[in-house]
Amino acid sequence: MSIKVAIVEDHKQLRESLSELIRFSPGFELVGVYPNALNIAGYLKQDMPDVVLMDIQMPGMTGIEAVGMIKKELPEVKIIMQTVFEDNDKIFQSICAGANGYILKNTGTQKYLEAITEAYHGGAPLTPSIATKVLSLFRTAPQQPQKEQYDLTDREKEILHYLVKGYSYKMIADSCSISYDTVRFHMKNIYAKLHVASMTEVVAKVLKSDLLNN
């Protein structure tokens, strides 16, 4: 089964190169390509993509604004923001709007495919430098007293330790000497125990409640 991908990007050359990448990569299917985010929620309802590559800065409607609209209409769609510069404010706004991951536009083609796959399977693809900035933003929020007991296993805590460092599922699997599918299995349990629905919520809860030190 192929991962269905839609692209929203105003830069013509990048839009075309990404389109070719998705179109000719086994396991991926290109279902929509758009030069801007105007009326994008309506288009995506017809395309029904699994993952959207979204330019963060576009004329008419920004990618950040588009994310909020898409998540209201199609909450199950995964959205990866494409950025040129690592802008703290825009990254944080995108998180709040519901984006699932971030990638720099100068990232290699293989990393693009890995990021799409990661998001599709419930992960939060972040380049290491952006991950550091996102996590630092979460850490500035005041910590709340932790009253709930989540009964996390040692393995789940180990996986969370790598997550807050910005590791991808594949990197976690390699570091823990377990399979990619095993990481996914543990993440499903973590989501259920922490009562969250996205990777950013996981990271926020871990950092705000200092779970790993409990």
C-alpha positions, 0 to 999 in steps of 0.5 A, a space after each residue: 500500500 502506497 503512502 499518498 502525498 500532496 504538495 503545497 509549495 509556491 516555489 516552482 522548481 522545488 514543487 516540480 522536483 518534489 513531485 518527481 521524487 514522489 511520483 517515481 519513488 516506490 511506495 509513494 503516490 502523488 495525489 495533489 500538487 498546489 502552488 498555494 494554500 488557497 482553498 486547500 482544505 477543500 482540495 485535500 478532501 478530494 485528494 485524501 492524502 496521508 501526508 502533506 508537504 506544506 511550505 511554511 511561507 506563501 503569499 495569500 495564505 501562509 502554511 501555518 494558517 493552512 495547517 489550522 484549517 486542514 486539521 479542523 477538516 481533516 485531523 487524520 492528515 499528517 502535515 510536514 512543514 517545509 522551511 528555508 530558515 529555522 525560525 523559532 516563532 514560525 516553528 512554534 506557531 506551526 506546532 500549535 496549529 497541529 503540524 506533525 513535523 518539519 524539514 529544511 528545504 535543502 534536505 536530501 531526497 532520501 531524508 524527505 522520503 524518510 520524513 514522509 514515512 515517519 509522519 505516516 507512521 505517527 512520528 514527528 520528523 524533525 531535523 536535529 537543529 530544528 528539534 533542538 529549537 522546538 524542544 527548547 521552546 517547550 522547556 521554557 514553559 513552566 513545569 506543572 506538578 505531576 499528579 498522574 501515574 502513567 506506569 511507563 516501562 523502562 523501555 518506554 522511558 528509554 524511547 521517550 529519552 531519545 524522542 526528546 533528543 529529536 531522534 526519529 523512529 529509525 534512530 531510536 530503533 538503532 540505538 535500542 537495538 530493536 526493530 522499527 515496528 517494535 518502536 511503533 508498538 511501544 509508541 502506541 502504548 505511550 500515546 495511550 498511557 499519556 492520553 495524547 494524540 500527537 508526537 508534539 503532545 508527547 514531548 510537551 507532556 514529558 518536558 512539562 511534567 519531568 516524566 523521565 526523572 520520576 
